[in-house]
Every structure is written in structure tokens, then in C-alpha cells.
């Protein structure tokens, strides 16, 4: 379950939130997809702290860089653009190449 209530953040999560805010709108911000209503959110199940906008676009720290966190609609892979090659903002390169004309592609567990 996600929360935006800072009272639910522990010291670790507050430190992660501070890192996000320190990188946001600086030369360390490599995000491309954010809208206007950006806020901090904490996923209590995964332990991830991230920025999220009104369209549910997510950005997370990757070392010292703030990057868009993308999700492939074809295979459910997740990651930053620097870690996974994406053909567009919704499809990883593997699914785009393998699934564009191939209706027999099997689902990935």
C-alpha cells in the first residue's frame, strides 16, 4: 500500500525523499515524462520511495540520477530507461521487436 503521508515515513524513507527532492529540477534530473502535479510517495510493501505525477508517471533515483521508471505492458519488466531499453514509454525493445508482427508470442511468467 502506498502513502504520501510523511508521518508514515521512517528515517530511511525520509532520507530517500530528501535525495529525490535534491535531484528534482537540477542537472541530475533526467526525467522526461512528468506532468504538473508531482508528489512523493512511499510503497510500504517494496520499501521504494519515488516521485509520482497526476498521470502515475514514476521517477526514482538510480545512483545519483533521477530517472523515469518505466513499465513494459508486454512483459511487465520494470526499470529505468538506462537499465532497460524501451522502444517507447510503454514497450521494452524486446517486446516491440518480438511482438510487433508475431501473434504467437508466449506470455512471460
Steps between C-alpha positions, in 0.01 A plus 500: 500500500633843405492809714580867454468573872848593625400383849504145357858538375785373716846660516619293202203603288536868597865488394398348165234770458761768569724351229212508250420863579866599486533352148162622368531783242880501509756368253461159674132486391479291181122458508303566182143396580383701801187715498426782741383337823814327627502359852696254716365152564616204709409138422497322835512156339808555283668770708536723192469877530435681173352803329165456326281734296129530424535250211679243720835559332770394747860610547757345731862556585749287305828559680523882501261558208122543504350295215160403366391156622337318211278192481470281190138417425609192305712309753465703825872581518570811703798725525662823404566591140875464563454141626245367249476595135151632425368547145249752636367592844288182528686223319848360555712448190476119526118500497486765230725303266366156595131582523437758229408247229499176701161398640640169627728655764464319832436684824794544735442388861 
